[in-house]
């Protein structure tokens, strides 16, 4: 997936806040994926900034969400879709 982590901030309660820039075409996919890991993080679209996703991650899940973001940044879901079409 094509996104950039713009910044990372540690909050007073030990949780982390990330701001990600995500192209419009992929924003909904990232949202669906994060939603499926309910409780690992909380996310919202920044209404004042197009294509900016704000993610807050509690201390207990920071390593897991970092792994997920690393995986997503290297995953080409379009290739997965093409392989599925070729198989079927």
DSSP file (Angstrom, degrees, kcal/mol; ACC not computed):
  #  RESIDUE AA STRUCTURE BP1 BP2  ACC     N-H-->O    O-->H-N    N-H-->O    O-->H-N    TCO  KAPPA ALPHA  PHI   PSI    X-CA   Y-CA   Z-CA
    1    1 A X              0   0    0      0, 0.0     2,-0.9     0, 0.0    74,-0.1   0.000 360.0 360.0 360.0 155.0    0.0    0.0    0.0
    2    2 A X        +     0   0    0     21,-0.1    21,-1.0    72,-0.1     2,-0.3  -0.813 360.0 123.1-106.5  96.5    1.1    3.5   -0.7
    3    3 A X  E     -A   22   0A   0     -2,-0.9     2,-0.4    19,-0.2    19,-0.2  -0.979  42.5-142.9-147.0 161.9    1.2    5.6    2.5
    4    4 A X  E     -A   21   0A   0     17,-2.3    17,-2.8    -2,-0.3     2,-0.8  -0.984  16.1-132.8-127.3 136.2    3.7    7.7    4.4
    5    5 A X  E     -A   20   0A   0     -2,-0.4    15,-0.2    15,-0.2     3,-0.1  -0.802  24.9-175.9 -84.2 113.2    4.0    8.1    8.1
    6    6 A X  E     -     0   0A   0     13,-2.9     2,-0.3    -2,-0.8    -1,-0.2   0.887  59.5 -13.5 -81.7 -41.3    4.3   11.9    8.5
    7    7 A X  E     -A   19   0A   0     12,-1.2    12,-1.9     2,-0.0     2,-0.4  -0.991  50.2-149.9-158.1 165.6    4.9   12.1   12.2
    8    8 A X  E     -A   18   0A   0     -2,-0.3     2,-0.4    10,-0.2    10,-0.2  -0.998  16.2-175.7-140.7 131.1    4.8   10.2   15.4
    9    9 A X  E     -A   17   0A   0      8,-2.6     8,-2.9    -2,-0.4     2,-0.5  -0.993  21.6-135.7-133.8 135.7    4.1   11.7   18.8
   10   10 A X  E     -A   16   0A   0     -2,-0.4     6,-0.2     6,-0.2     2,-0.1  -0.795  26.6-145.7 -88.7 128.7    4.1   10.1   22.3
   11   11 A X    >   -     0   0    0      4,-3.2     3,-2.1    -2,-0.5    -1,-0.0  -0.444  26.8-101.4 -91.0 166.7    1.2   11.2   24.3
   12   12 A X  T 3  S+     0   0    0      1,-0.3    -1,-0.1    -2,-0.1    -2,-0.0   0.739 120.2  55.6 -62.5 -24.8    1.1   11.8   28.1
   13   13 A X  T 3  S-     0   0    0      2,-0.1    -1,-0.3     1,-0.0    46,-0.2   0.375 121.9-102.5 -89.8   5.9   -0.6    8.4   28.8
   14   14 A X  S <  S+     0   0    0     -3,-2.1    -2,-0.1     1,-0.3     2,-0.1   0.332  82.9 125.8  92.1  -7.7    2.1    6.5   26.9
   15   15 A X        -     0   0    0     43,-0.1    -4,-3.2    -5,-0.1     2,-0.4  -0.378  55.6-126.0 -78.7 164.9    0.1    5.9   23.8
   16   16 A X  E     -AB  10  57A   0     41,-2.3    41,-2.9    -6,-0.2     2,-0.5  -0.864  12.2-154.5-112.6 146.1    1.4    6.9   20.4
   17   17 A X  E     -AB   9  56A   0     -8,-2.9    -8,-2.6    -2,-0.4     2,-0.4  -0.986  13.3-172.5-120.7 125.9   -0.2    9.2   17.8
   18   18 A X  E     -AB   8  55A   0     37,-2.9    37,-2.5    -2,-0.5     2,-0.5  -0.877  13.9-154.0-112.0 146.8    0.7    8.8   14.1
   19   19 A X  E     -AB   7  54A   0    -12,-1.9   -13,-2.9    -2,-0.4   -12,-1.2  -0.994  18.9-170.2-116.4 123.5   -0.3   10.9   11.2
   20   20 A X  E     -AB   5  53A   0     33,-2.9    33,-2.8    -2,-0.5     2,-0.6  -0.926  18.0-144.6-115.3 135.8   -0.4    9.1    7.9
   21   21 A X  E     +AB   4  52A   0    -17,-2.8   -17,-2.3    -2,-0.4     2,-0.4  -0.894  28.4 175.9 -94.6 124.5   -0.7   10.5    4.4
   22   22 A X  E     -A    3   0A   0     29,-2.6   -19,-0.2    -2,-0.6     5,-0.1  -0.996  32.9-113.6-132.9 129.4   -2.7    8.0    2.3
   23   23 A X    >>  -     0   0    0    -21,-1.0     3,-2.1    -2,-0.4     4,-1.2  -0.288  32.3-114.8 -58.0 146.7   -3.9    8.5   -1.3
   24   24 A X  H 3> S+     0   0    0      1,-0.3     4,-0.6     2,-0.2     3,-0.4   0.841 113.8  62.1 -52.3 -37.9   -7.7    8.7   -1.6
   25   25 A X  H 34 S+     0   0    0      1,-0.2    -1,-0.3     2,-0.1     4,-0.2   0.700 114.4  32.8 -65.4 -19.1   -7.8    5.5   -3.6
   26   26 A X  H <> S+     0   0    0     -3,-2.1     4,-2.1   -24,-0.1    -1,-0.2   0.501  92.6  91.3-114.2  -8.1   -6.3    3.5   -0.6
   27   27 A X  H  X S+     0   0    0     -4,-1.2     4,-2.1    -3,-0.4    -2,-0.1   0.895  87.7  49.1 -58.5 -44.0   -7.8    5.4    2.4
   28   28 A X  H  X S+     0   0    0     -4,-0.6     4,-2.4     1,-0.2    -1,-0.2   0.871 108.9  53.6 -66.8 -35.9  -10.9    3.2    2.6
   29   29 A X  H  > S+     0   0    0      2,-0.2     4,-2.3     1,-0.2    -1,-0.2   0.923 109.0  48.1 -64.6 -43.8   -8.8    0.0    2.5
   30   30 A X  H  X S+     0   0    0     -4,-2.1     4,-2.8     1,-0.2     5,-0.2   0.913 111.2  52.1 -62.5 -41.6   -6.6    1.1    5.3
   31   31 A X  H  X S+     0   0    0     -4,-2.1     4,-2.4    -5,-0.2    -2,-0.2   0.914 108.9  49.3 -59.6 -44.9   -9.7    2.1    7.3
   32   32 A X  H  X S+     0   0    0     -4,-2.4     4,-1.5     2,-0.2    -1,-0.2   0.913 112.7  47.8 -60.7 -43.3  -11.2   -1.4    6.8
   33   33 A X  H  X S+     0   0    0     -4,-2.3     4,-0.6     1,-0.2     3,-0.3   0.939 113.0  46.5 -66.4 -46.7   -8.1   -3.1    7.9
   34   34 A X  H >< S+     0   0    0     -4,-2.8     3,-1.0     1,-0.2     7,-0.2   0.882 109.1  56.4 -63.1 -36.8   -7.6   -1.0   11.0
   35   35 A X  H >< S+     0   0    0     -4,-2.4     3,-0.7     1,-0.2    -1,-0.2   0.845  99.3  60.0 -62.3 -33.5  -11.3   -1.5   11.9
   36   36 A X  H 3< S+     0   0    0     -4,-1.5    -1,-0.2    -3,-0.3     2,-0.2   0.698  98.8  58.7 -71.1 -17.3  -10.8   -5.3   11.8
   37   37 A X  T XX S-     0   0    0     -3,-1.0     3,-2.3    -4,-0.6     4,-0.6  -0.351  85.0-174.9-103.5  50.7   -8.2   -5.0   14.6
   38   38 A X  B <4  +d   41   0B   0     -3,-0.7     4,-0.1     1,-0.3    -3,-0.1  -0.165  65.9  19.2 -52.3 131.4  -10.7   -3.3   17.0
   39   39 A X  T 34 S+     0   0    0      2,-0.6    -1,-0.3     1,-0.0    19,-0.2   0.090 101.2  90.3  94.4 -22.3   -9.1   -2.2   20.2
   40   40 A X  T <4 S-     0   0    0     -3,-2.3    18,-0.4     1,-0.2     2,-0.3   0.855 104.2 -12.2 -72.4 -34.1   -5.5   -2.2   18.8
   41   41 A X  B  <  -d   38   0B   0     -4,-0.6    -2,-0.6    -7,-0.2     2,-0.4  -0.976  59.3-129.4-158.7 166.1   -5.8    1.4   17.8
   42   42 A X  E     -C   56   0A   0     14,-2.6    14,-3.4    -2,-0.3     2,-0.3  -0.985  30.2-177.3-123.8 133.8   -8.2    4.2   17.2
   43   43 A X  E     +C   55   0A   0     -2,-0.4     2,-0.3    12,-0.2    12,-0.2  -0.928  10.7 176.4-134.8 156.9   -8.2    6.1   14.0
   44   44 A X  E     -C   54   0A   0     10,-2.1    10,-3.1    -2,-0.3     2,-0.4  -0.987  32.7-114.3-152.9 150.2  -10.0    9.1   12.4
   45   45 A X  E     -C   53   0A   0     -2,-0.3     2,-0.8     8,-0.2     8,-0.2  -0.733  34.8-122.8 -81.8 134.9   -9.8   11.0    9.2
   46   46 A X    >   -     0   0    0      6,-2.6     3,-1.3    -2,-0.4     6,-0.4  -0.717  19.4-159.5 -79.2 112.3   -8.7   14.5    9.8
   47   47 A X  T 3  S+     0   0    0     -2,-0.8    -1,-0.2     1,-0.3     3,-0.1   0.777  89.4  54.4 -66.2 -26.4  -11.5   16.6    8.3
   48   48 A X  T 3  S+     0   0    0      1,-0.2     2,-0.4    -3,-0.1    -1,-0.3   0.588 110.2  50.1 -83.6  -9.2   -9.3   19.7    8.0
   49   49 A X  S X  S-     0   0    0     -3,-1.3     3,-1.2     3,-0.2    -3,-0.2  -0.977  83.0-130.5-133.8 120.2   -6.6   17.8    6.0
   50   50 A X  T 3  S+     0   0    0     -2,-0.4     3,-0.1     1,-0.2    -3,-0.1  -0.434  89.9   6.7 -66.6 139.7   -7.4   15.6    2.9
   51   51 A X  T 3  S+     0   0    0      1,-0.2   -29,-2.6    -2,-0.1     2,-0.6   0.681  94.5 130.7  65.3  22.1   -5.9   12.2    2.9
   52   52 A X  E <   -B   21   0A   0     -3,-1.2    -6,-2.6    -6,-0.4     2,-0.5  -0.932  36.9-168.1-110.6 123.3   -4.6   12.4    6.5
   53   53 A X  E     -BC  20  45A   0    -33,-2.8   -33,-2.9    -2,-0.6     2,-0.5  -0.928   7.3-154.3-110.8 129.0   -5.3    9.6    8.9
   54   54 A X  E     -BC  19  44A   0    -10,-3.1   -10,-2.1    -2,-0.5     2,-0.4  -0.905  13.4-172.3-104.0 127.9   -4.7   10.0   12.6
   55   55 A X  E     -BC  18  43A   0    -37,-2.5   -37,-2.9    -2,-0.5     2,-0.5  -0.974   9.1-164.1-122.9 130.9   -4.0    6.8   14.5
   56   56 A X  E     -BC  17  42A   0    -14,-3.4   -14,-2.6    -2,-0.4     2,-0.5  -0.968   9.2-166.4-115.1 130.8   -3.7    6.5   18.3
   57   57 A X  E     -B   16   0A   0    -41,-2.9   -41,-2.3    -2,-0.5   -16,-0.2  -0.958  16.4-131.9-123.3 118.0   -2.2    3.3   19.7
   58   58 A X    >   -     0   0    0     -2,-0.5     3,-1.7   -18,-0.4     4,-0.4  -0.285  31.8-107.7 -63.1 154.5   -2.4    2.3   23.3
   59   59 A X  G >  S+     0   0    0      1,-0.3     3,-1.0   -46,-0.2     4,-0.3   0.830 115.5  61.0 -53.7 -37.6    0.9    1.2   24.9
   60   60 A X  G 3  S+     0   0    0      1,-0.2    -1,-0.3     2,-0.1     4,-0.2   0.724 111.9  36.6 -65.7 -22.0   -0.1   -2.5   25.0
   61   61 A X  G <> S+     0   0    0     -3,-1.7     4,-2.7   -21,-0.2     5,-0.3   0.288  81.5 105.6-116.0   9.5   -0.5   -2.7   21.2
   62   62 A X  H <> S+     0   0    0     -3,-1.0     4,-2.1    -4,-0.4     5,-0.2   0.901  83.7  46.3 -62.1 -42.8    2.3   -0.5   19.9
   63   63 A X  H  > S+     0   0    0     -4,-0.3     4,-2.2     2,-0.2    -1,-0.2   0.921 114.3  48.4 -65.0 -42.5    4.5   -3.4   18.7
   64   64 A X  H  > S+     0   0    0      1,-0.2     4,-2.2     2,-0.2    -2,-0.2   0.911 113.2  46.3 -65.2 -43.2    1.6   -5.2   17.0
   65   65 A X  H  X S+     0   0    0     -4,-2.7     4,-2.9     2,-0.2     5,-0.2   0.871 109.7  55.0 -69.3 -35.5    0.4   -2.1   15.2
   66   66 A X  H  X S+     0   0    0     -4,-2.1     4,-2.5    -5,-0.3    -2,-0.2   0.927 109.1  48.0 -60.8 -43.9    4.0   -1.3   14.1
   67   67 A X  H  X S+     0   0    0     -4,-2.2     4,-2.6     2,-0.2    -2,-0.2   0.920 112.0  50.0 -60.5 -43.7    4.2   -4.7   12.6
   68   68 A X  H  X S+     0   0    0     -4,-2.2     4,-2.9     2,-0.2    -2,-0.2   0.927 111.8  46.9 -61.8 -46.0    0.9   -4.2   10.9
   69   69 A X  H  X S+     0   0    0     -4,-2.9     4,-2.4     2,-0.2    -1,-0.2   0.891 111.7  51.5 -64.5 -39.1    1.9   -0.9    9.4
   70   70 A X  H  X S+     0   0    0     -4,-2.5     4,-1.0    -5,-0.2    -2,-0.2   0.928 112.1  46.8 -61.0 -44.8    5.2   -2.3    8.3
   71   71 A X  H >X S+     0   0    0     -4,-2.6     3,-0.9     1,-0.2     4,-0.8   0.950 112.9  48.5 -61.7 -49.1    3.4   -5.2    6.5
   72   72 A X  H >< S+     0   0    0     -4,-2.9     3,-0.7     1,-0.3    -1,-0.2   0.866 105.8  57.5 -62.1 -36.4    0.8   -2.8    4.9
   73   73 A X  H 3< S+     0   0    0     -4,-2.4    -1,-0.3     1,-0.2    -2,-0.2   0.777 114.7  38.4 -66.6 -23.7    3.5   -0.5    3.7
   74   74 A X  H << S+     0   0    0     -4,-1.0     2,-0.5    -3,-0.9    -1,-0.2   0.466  95.8 101.1-101.4  -3.9    5.1   -3.4    1.8
   75   75 A X    <<  -     0   0    0     -4,-0.8     2,-0.9    -3,-0.7     3,-0.1  -0.711  54.6-159.9 -91.3 126.5    1.9   -5.1    0.6
   76   76 A X    >>  -     0   0    0     -2,-0.5     4,-1.5     1,-0.2     3,-0.8  -0.811  10.2-178.6-101.6  91.3    0.7   -4.6   -2.9
   77   77 A X  H 3> S+     0   0    0     -2,-0.9     4,-2.3     1,-0.3    -1,-0.2   0.771  79.0  63.8 -64.3 -25.1   -2.9   -5.5   -2.6
   78   78 A X  H 3> S+     0   0    0      2,-0.2     4,-2.1     1,-0.2    -1,-0.3   0.888 101.9  49.9 -65.8 -36.8   -3.4   -4.9   -6.3
   79   79 A X  H <> S+     0   0    0     -3,-0.8     4,-2.6     2,-0.2    -2,-0.2   0.900 108.9  52.1 -65.8 -40.7   -1.0   -7.7   -7.0
   80   80 A X  H  X S+     0   0    0     -4,-1.5     4,-2.2     1,-0.2    -2,-0.2   0.912 110.0  48.8 -60.3 -43.2   -3.0  -10.0   -4.7
   81   81 A X  H  X S+     0   0    0     -4,-2.3     4,-2.2     2,-0.2    -1,-0.2   0.903 111.2  50.2 -63.8 -41.6   -6.2   -9.1   -6.5
   82   82 A X  H  X S+     0   0    0     -4,-2.1     4,-2.3     2,-0.2    -2,-0.2   0.910 110.0  50.1 -64.2 -43.3   -4.5   -9.9   -9.9
   83   83 A X  H  X S+     0   0    0     -4,-2.6     4,-2.1     1,-0.2    -1,-0.2   0.907 110.1  50.8 -62.0 -41.2   -3.2  -13.3   -8.6
   84   84 A X  H  X S+     0   0    0     -4,-2.2     4,-2.5     1,-0.2    -2,-0.2   0.919 110.3  49.1 -61.9 -43.8   -6.7  -14.1   -7.4
   85   85 A X  H  < S+     0   0    0     -4,-2.2    -1,-0.2     1,-0.2    -2,-0.2   0.895 110.8  50.7 -63.2 -39.6   -8.2  -13.2  -10.8
   86   86 A X  H  < S+     0   0    0     -4,-2.3    -1,-0.2     1,-0.2    -2,-0.2   0.869 111.8  47.7 -66.0 -36.6   -5.6  -15.3  -12.6
   87   87 A X  H  <        0   0    0     -4,-2.1    -2,-0.2     1,-0.2    -1,-0.2   0.913 360.0 360.0 -70.7 -42.9   -6.3  -18.3  -10.3
   88   88 A X     <        0   0    0     -4,-2.5    -1,-0.2    -5,-0.2    -2,-0.2   0.482 360.0 360.0 -79.9 360.0  -10.1  -18.1  -10.7
